[in-house]
Amino acid sequence: MTAEELPFLAELIDVKSEHARWRTAIEVVLAASARLLLVPDDKLRAFSTAIDPLQLRGRITFEGVPLYVPVDSPEVDGARIAGKIEFRESPFTGWVRRRVSDPAHNALCAEDAADLDGPGLRVTLAGQTRRGMRGSHGRTETANIIGFSNADAITEIDAELEQLEPQLAQLDRRRQSVDDERAIRDRCRRAYEAVLGTRWDDIDVGGCEARIPRARGHAHANPDGGRPAASTSPRTLSRWRNGWRARRKSGSRCSGALAASIRSTAGSPSVRTSLPRTCTAPTRSSEYN
């Protein structure tokens, strides 16, 4: 079976151009019928067998209908739905005419709500329906589906896409901005981790140099009354000196790396204001006194 053999009812009818203002009313009244998939009655069993294994995201309603149904041609009442619709010639035309002309669907068109009083199904321009004391209003879907051609639907979609393009461009710019900010903050995080994982003694070259004269003075002092202090021997001083020289080299490399890392992250206004105190060196007065 081809797609042409399985039309939706909406594809076989259209609103006459002179009655275009009644499109909303017609779409509302025929909403369920328009979505009905028509299957030739002699192929209904094959159709059901073919679709049964399919996992469809939504549900479709279909009906087996006879082809080439003869239809009488009584005078069309232009005040009702059927009089404002034109029908496409097809093997289903007779059945579709009968369906639309049925009193259950062929509503009387009322200009406004004041004309809804009376017997039978009635509909206003806005789409409100009444049948005696019972009525309804509103649309579950705003898109129109009735028509021989989908050109109008495609035009509406193109217009909607055109409106969405600037919004998509704005979202792309925002995404890029967030990505840039995340990269900056990631560099800042690595800089913080480097600062927190480094002892101040390892990079404070000036402090180390200042402690050497103090250590020498401590070595020559006699705090216990005449005996030289044995806690700091020349060999110990030499070991300290060699150790501080090594720290000086490693400290210069570490401080240079930290400075470069912090400079790379602190350039962003949003990050610069959030730099913590861990990026600030401690004062020597509290460290070495």
Buried (B, 14 or more C-beta within 10 A) or exposed (E): EEEEBBBBBBBBBBBBEEBEEBBBBBBBBBBEBBBBBBBBEEBBEEBEEEEEEEEEEEEEEBBBBEBEBEEEEEEEBEEBBBBBBEBEEBBBBBBBBBBBBEEEBBBBBBEEBEBBEEEEBBBBBBBBBBBEEEBEEEEEEEEBBBBEEEEEEEEEEEEEEEEEEEEEEEEEEEEEEEEEEEEBBEBBEEBBEBBEEBEEBEBBBEBBEEBEEEBBEBBEEEEEEEEEEEEBEEEEBEEBEEEBEEBBEEBEEBBEBBEEBBEBBBEBEEBEEEBEEEBEEEEEEEEBE
